[in-house]
Amino acid sequence: MATMPASASDLLKSFKLKTKQQELLIRVSILCLVYILAFITRLFSVLRYESMIHEFDPYFNYRTTLYLTENGFYDFWNWFDYESWYPLGRIVGGTLYPGLMVTAVLIYRILRFLRFAVHIREVCVLTAPFFASNTTLVAYFFGKEIWDSGAGLVAAILIAICPGYISRSVAGSYDNEGVAIFALLFTFYVFVKAVNTGSLAWSLASAFGYFYMVSAWGGYIRFVGFQHVQSGEHMAAMGVFFLMQVFYFLDWVKHMLSDTKLFQAFLRITVTCAVAVGGIALGLGMVSGYISPWTGRFYSLLDPTYAKDHIPIIASVSEHQPTAWSSFMFDFHILLFLFPAGLYFCFKRLSDATIFIVMYGLTSMYFAGVMVRLILVATPAVCLISAIAVSATVKNLTVLLRSKNKVVQTGSTKGSGGSKSSSKALLDQSQPFQKNGAIALLFGAFYLLSRYATHCTWVTSEAYSSPSIVLAARGAHGNRVIFDDYREAYFWLRQNTPQDAKVMSWWDYGYQITAMGNRTVIVDNNTWNNTHIATVGRAMSSYEDEAIEIIRSLDVDYVLVVFGGVTGYSSDDINKFLWMVRIGGGVFPVIKEPDYLVNGEYRVDKGAAPKMLNCLMYKLCYYRFGEMLTEYGKPPGYDRARGVEIGNKDVKLEHLEEAFTTSNWIVRIYRVKPPNNRWWLNRYKFG
Amino acid sequence: MEAWIRARVTLALTLFALLFFVSRSSPPLQFVISNAERRIDLSSHIINVHLTLKVENTGTRPASEVVLALTPTEVDHLAMVDALAIKGKRKKTTSVRLEVKPTELPDAPPIDAKYFTIYLADPLNSGESTTLEVLYVFTHFLEPFPAEIAQSESQLVFYHDTALILSPYHIKQQTTFIKTPSTKVESFIRVEPTKRVGTEIKYGPYEDCPPYSISPIHVHFENNSPFAVVEELVQEIEISHWGNIQVTGHYTLVHAGARHKGVFSRVDYQSRQFSNGASSFRYLLARLPARVHSVYYRDEIGNISSSHLRTNSLKSELEIEPRYPLFGGWKATFVIGYGLPLQDFLFESSDDKRYLNFTFGCPLIGMVVDKLTIKVVLPEGSTDPSPVVPFPVEHRLEAKYSSLDVIGRTVVVLEKKNFVPMHNSHFQVYYTFNPIFMLAEPLMLASAFFMFFVACVAYIHIDLSIRK
């Protein structure tokens, strides 16, 4: 009988984990939880709205993915899209980054192979959260590589809920960034790993990671062709590459030559030659135009005011604006303060890896300050460096607490006597204060981190989870009102217009019209042809009889405008109109911005400029709006988006007619009437 | 307009000539119709014609086959024909459903007509008479005129018929009543005696009409009832023996009335509801079974937020609103899906088979369905399916792969063209199923997880490094 308890305790003992195993278990379970957290925190939009694709560019990606699933890779590669940029069309296969679509289709095929009956839309919607989860894993390994596994864990947690990353990776935001940030961090991690280990396998992995990132976001070898060698942005990188070759060549020569004097001479000649050759090549390339000058987007990175003065089409995009301080605070929260602290720790323990992360952090921070959308690129670096700060601080504090506890314990056991104890007591005199301080600091850190978690969740649910196709507002009784006007209009187009109808709208809505309305558009969000966009801008800002010439020359059947005057939706076409004027005016000098302003002020009420009151955009937005009562106690024709009574209530259209207006007036579609019969023909016929 | 009237006159003359010819070649006839009353209801776009015939056998032998005649255009639009025999007198009447089949008359006169035969339950002896009630349902039979209308106009339609009932028999006395939806009748052709009272036009009574006599008429009237037609409905019923039936209906809805012309003005539509878009429609009502759950209403581009579900213990009603109001010629496609508890619809029959008992029909109320396809997806591993449908349908088998399917599910596909609400009835699909198949999917999942953990354990315990 006595053996029984013994064997039971043995069994218990064998189940009991060693400290190392415990640590592993805790680490793995934390990582699993973070993995799940990163996924589910991005599902707010699905719960609030539905499983749908968000915003503008994701609709194009979704459409191409659909095409890829239906027609296979080769058709996708050779796809010439007639539905966009009418009459030019677009070579889709050659002008997009296929990484995202191929990834989504791969996931879809795997799921299908495993007999899960999913729709490709669900895969697309959940691609970004899935990759965000994977990013947390990479962040863990990266943090482990540059600091320790504690920092890795903290980095994983921080990046899982960081708003700067969530803003581009919520469920439904099916865009390149969602996959590319994962690829970017993975490439950097594998690169650092390769540098640290010197292993060829890791460097190969790094190369493949880079290829994947490039195919998902920038570059894309087939499309780029020789852009690497040709474009001005890449020259600095090429120069570094060239210098590296020279450096290693010299190193090799130095190794071969035993005589230092001879080497000195050789060095001088080689360096002069190399610089001369490089300079001549660059100069020749520039002059002959083989190397293109820097593009506008790149200039605007160096000089934030450049775009505003020279290229309105870049400046008109809100995500290309310089970043405001508030949005830094909004997207990073406490990371903004932890970032410098982390830099301090990095500098204290300099290694290849920390130098890499510091450089990545600092440069991306600069670019994040220039363009709002680049906050995304800075986010992983900020998270990693902040994680180092958090982890190092907490570790130091706990080490302090634990070591002191031991001392106190040993002191208490041996406290009764001994000359050594008195000296220890002397040592301990500063420690009670330190202990309290450490505890207070730990609580402080805990408080900060919990604030961060609350802030992130709040930002995710309130700011970043709106699909911007469906608008939600609070009604008068606190109930939720949904404006589904965009889809109403696009579905109307899809069902009730001829299959080959051409729709003209401002370029923002191009992708959505082709994806949801399945109709041909004149311009879309792939703003590759500025002249074409300027033509549309010119049509919108001309008088109707001038505009109709342009509209007919573009073979347009329907004109679509977005109007927020009834609902108070502020990002409508009237508010975007000045950009149309600027972009139109940039190519066609007939359009002059001052004609639409009164003393430099943009207005739509009675005091507006006469050209403004009679241009096509104004007419299309406000057609028959003058009869409409929008708000109690206000005159008819009261524009709620701008808070004024409109200036031209008697809008007459001659060549266009209202074809459809959505229930809240947000989208208005006009049909282009066929040309009138000539009057003498009429007379001949009936007279 | 003039050309059209001319055409009608020519047609009438031709028919008159035919009539003349026909009346001379009298076929051997068994029956005489002593009294015929016809009531035509034009209040919606589904036309119901109730025909009450008093048939008398004037031949020498007993006979049991009564022949009905219809013009080819009528046959093209005929959704259903149903016949009842009325037994008993006055208050104590009972009706017996009779079989009706399309037939060819071997000695038919050379007149353009199609025939249906009613098979009487008991042969009618010489000199006896009986009362038959016949119901015809026609769809797409009203011709909008003008064919295109603007938003503020109301919809006018033509109804073409003959004042005299087309019949191979001699009719002693007949009357026709036409009921219009409103008193607004633009024009109608009179064949004296004709009387119009309120919403009803009465033709007749006409005495002693020879066989095949006709007299073309038309009625031009206002009909603003929604001409909602489902061009195609694919209803998929997926059975899961784990306790759920998932129903998914793909609808292609169209407004089949006069086409919308020109401007659609939201101001007018919102502020002047009654005078504007009178023939358009916005709301549709779907009647779903009781205890329905997880109802959704969406289309290709996402959820449609405008729908309301009301449930009680007897039935559920789903009020849906397409994304936009439908004007003439406008289309909308959408999907309505819902789940139902299995025990309400799946039963075991005596011979160890299971059967599904479900409604053959369209949940949307009062809807014409041009092509109705019902797909019953049986659980994986079920065999010998056999459908039982109360009216003729086309049927075939398909296979479908749903989640975690290896061999695929058997799908019974039933197709019916020109479906009207009167067709709504129950149908059954019998099949055999071994409950052991229910365990296949959970076992597959469990083994997949098991393999995963085994792989993990193996990975931890096996040293894969080359160096020692």
Interface residues (C-beta under 8 A of the other chain):
Chain A: Y49 E50 M52 R115 F116 A117 I469 V470 I482 D484 R487 E488 Y490 F491 W492 R494 Q495 N496 M516 R624 E627 M628 E657 E658 A659 F660 T661 T662 S663 W665
Chain B: G262 V263 F264 S265 R266 V267 S271 D299 E300 I301 G302 N303 I304 S305 S306 R323 Y324 G329 W330 K331 A332 T333 Y401 S402 S403 L404 D405 V406
